[in-house]
Amino acid sequence: MNTSRTHTPHAVLLAHDLERMERGHPDAGQYRLVAQRLAAALDQVQDTDVLQPLLQASPAAAAVYENLRYQHAGLCRSPLEASLAAEQTARAAIDRAQALARDGAAPAGGQASGPAAA
């Protein structure tokens, strides 16, 4: 009996449920229960080649899987380019905010606050 293949259909169903819940407004306890069951099902699958189609089709399952493996592989399923772009965008926004604070200028579309604005 191939353990990875016997647990995969269960993981597929749970991933589908989790995706559906993410599009709605689920009860937190129900969401947690499905996520925990999905984590257990994913943990049982030893053949990562069997998991790839599921993880590509379900961002929620991919996030759960990545969290399970984080201690060993970090954010192994996150594209490096997207992570780098997000970091660069955040850094640019922080730099702009710091420059505005240094210059004493109000943010775009906003009013200056504090004693100088009075």
N, C-alpha and C positions, 0 to 999 in steps of 0.2 A: 504494500500500500504506500503510495506517495503522499506523505503528509502535506507537502506544500499545495498540491492540487486539491486535496480534500477540503482544506480550509479556505481556499481562494473564493469559492462561491459565497460562503458566509461573509467574507470580507467585502466582496462586491456589493452584497445587499446592504451591509452596514454603511459602506461608503456612500451608496445611493441615498440612504436615509439621512446621513449627515449632510450631504449636499442639499437635499430638500429642506432640511431644518435651517441651514444657513441662509436660504432664500426667504424664509419666513420669520416668525417670531416665536420660537419654541420656548417651552418651559426650561429653565436652566438645569434643573435636575434631570429632565429627560435628555437634554443635549449631552450632559456629562456622562450619563449612563451609556448612550450610544457611542460616544467618543471613547469611553473606557473599553467597551466591548470591541470596537474596531481596533483599538490598540492591541488588545489581547489576540485578536484574530491575525493582525499583521505580524505580531511577534511570533506566531506559530509557523509562518511561512519562511522556509529556509532558502528557497530558490528565488533570488531577487529578479531573475529574468521573468519569472511568472508574475511578479508584482508590477513590472514596468508599465504594462498597458493600463492597469488600475490606477497607478500613481499619476500617469499622464492624463487620464480622463477625469480624475477627481482631485482638485486642488485641496479639498478638505482632508482626504485620505493621505495625500502627499505631505501635508503639514503635520498630521498625526505621526506618520512614519518618520519624518525628519526629527520631530521631537523625541521619538523613541530612540533614535540613533545619534542624537546631538552630542552626547558625551564622547562618542568615538569619531564622529565625522563632521561635526559642526553643521552648518547649513548647507549640506551636501547637495540638496536638490534645488537650491536657489541659484538662478543664473548669475554668474559673476558680473556680467555687464549691467544687469538691472540693479544689483546691489551697489555697484560702484557709482552708477548714475544717481541713485537715490542719495548716497553719501555726499556726492559732489553738489547736488541741489541743496541739500540741508546745509552744507558748509557755506555755500554762497548766500543763503538766506540769513544765516547767523552773522556772516561778515557784513551784510547790508544793515542788519539791525544794530550791530555794534558801531558801524560808521555813523548811522543816524543818531545814536545815543551820544557819541563823541562830539558830533557837530551840533547837537542840541536841536536838530530838526525834527519835526513831527513826521510820523509815518505817512506814506502816501494816502490821501483821502481821510486822514484823521486830524484831530486837533491836538495841539501840544497840551500837555497836562502839567500840573505842578504849579509852584509859585510863579514861575516866569510867564505862564499862560494867563495869569490874572490881570 
